[in-house]
Amino acid sequence: MGRTDARELRGFDVRRQGTAVIGLPESVVEQIHALRESYGVDLADMEPSLRLFADKVLPRL
């Protein structure tokens, strides 16, 4: 499996691409590490989105 440019991931089906992150915390950490490696994304690039999700989405669930 080659690397995919993260900028090309807009509008994709996460179920089909296998990029949904689901499970226990330990499993989620492993999955995120694998996705970062596959897509070449640095944590610094992901952090703003993760913080926005935690601050704006989770409280509304």
C-alpha positions, 0 to 999 in steps of 0.5 A, a space after each residue: 500500500 503506497 502513501 496517500 496525500 492527505 489533501 486528497 481525502 476530502 469527500 471520501 468514504 471512510 468505511 470503504 477507505 478503512 480510515 474510520 477510527 473505532 475501538 478502545 483507547 489503546 486500539 485507537 492510538 494504534 490505528 491513528 499511528 498507522 494512519 499517520 504513517 500511511 498518509 504521511 501526516 504529522 501530529 502537528 498537522 492533526 492536532 488542530 482538528 483533533 482539538 476542534 473535535 474535542 472542543 466543539 463536537 464531543 460536548 454536543 453528543 
